[in-house]
Amino acid sequence: MLIATNEVSRNGEDIFPPLAALMEPHPVLVQCCRVFSHNESAVRKVGVFCMVSLHTVMGEELKPHLSKLSISQMKLLDLYIKKQAANGHL
């Protein structure tokens, strides 16, 4: 998962074609959503960081693909996205 996060941050264009062209969400996106419910907090944290990296690459196009996240998970993700933006990492 961490390797995928680094690849998205460096070269998101190669990993993620425009979302309109995709019939199904990319497997990395599916796995990132899945780990939000993992028992281990360290795994959940990696999932959050992965989703923040995906948001950096994909922007608001990511939001429709997050429908399986709970309200509290979405709030957590939004918090980390805003935190990254405040630190100038966009």
C-alpha positions in Angstrom: 0.0 0.0 0.0 2.8 2.4 0.9 4.5 1.8 -2.4 1.3 2.7 -4.3 1.1 5.9 -2.3 4.6 6.9 -3.3 3.8 6.1 -7.0 0.6 8.1 -6.9 2.5 11.1 -5.5 5.3 11.0 -8.1 3.5 10.0 -11.2 -0.3 9.9 -10.8 -0.9 10.4 -14.5 0.4 6.9 -15.3 -1.5 5.1 -12.6 -4.8 6.9 -12.9 -6.3 7.7 -16.3 -9.2 10.3 -16.2 -11.9 8.8 -14.0 -14.5 9.4 -16.6 -12.7 6.7 -18.7 -12.9 4.1 -15.9 -15.9 1.8 -15.6 -14.7 0.5 -12.2 -12.6 2.3 -9.6 -8.9 1.6 -9.7 -7.8 -1.3 -7.4 -5.6 1.0 -5.4 -8.6 3.2 -4.7 -10.7 0.2 -3.7 -8.0 -1.1 -1.3 -7.5 2.4 0.2 -11.2 2.6 1.0 -11.1 -1.0 2.4 -8.3 -0.3 4.9 -10.3 2.5 6.5 -12.1 -0.3 8.4 -9.0 -2.3 9.4 -8.6 -3.4 13.0 -5.0 -2.0 13.2 -4.7 1.8 13.6 -1.4 1.8 11.7 -3.1 0.2 8.6 -6.0 2.7 8.8 -3.4 5.6 9.0 -1.7 4.3 5.8 -5.1 4.2 4.1 -5.7 7.9 5.1 -2.4 9.0 3.8 -2.9 7.0 0.5 -6.3 8.7 0.1 -4.8 12.1 0.7 -2.2 11.4 -1.9 -4.9 10.3 -4.3 -6.8 13.5 -3.6 -3.7 15.5 -4.4 -3.6 13.9 -7.9 -7.3 13.5 -8.6 -8.8 16.4 -6.8 -12.6 16.5 -6.4 -12.9 13.7 -9.0 -12.1 11.4 -6.1 -15.2 12.2 -4.0 -17.8 10.1 -5.9 -15.7 7.1 -5.3 -15.7 7.4 -1.5 -19.4 6.5 -1.1 -18.5 3.4 1.0 -16.8 5.5 3.7 -18.8 6.5 6.8 -19.4 10.1 7.7 -16.7 9.9 10.4 -14.2 8.5 7.9 -15.0 11.2 5.4 -14.5 13.8 8.2 -11.2 12.3 9.0 -10.1 12.3 5.4 -11.2 15.9 4.9 -9.3 16.9 8.0 -6.1 15.4 6.6 -6.6 16.9 3.2 -7.0 20.3 4.8 -4.0 19.7 7.0 -1.9 18.9 3.9 -3.2 22.0 2.1 -2.4 24.2 5.0 1.2 22.8 5.0 1.5 23.7 1.4 1.9 20.1 0.1 -0.5 20.4 -2.8 
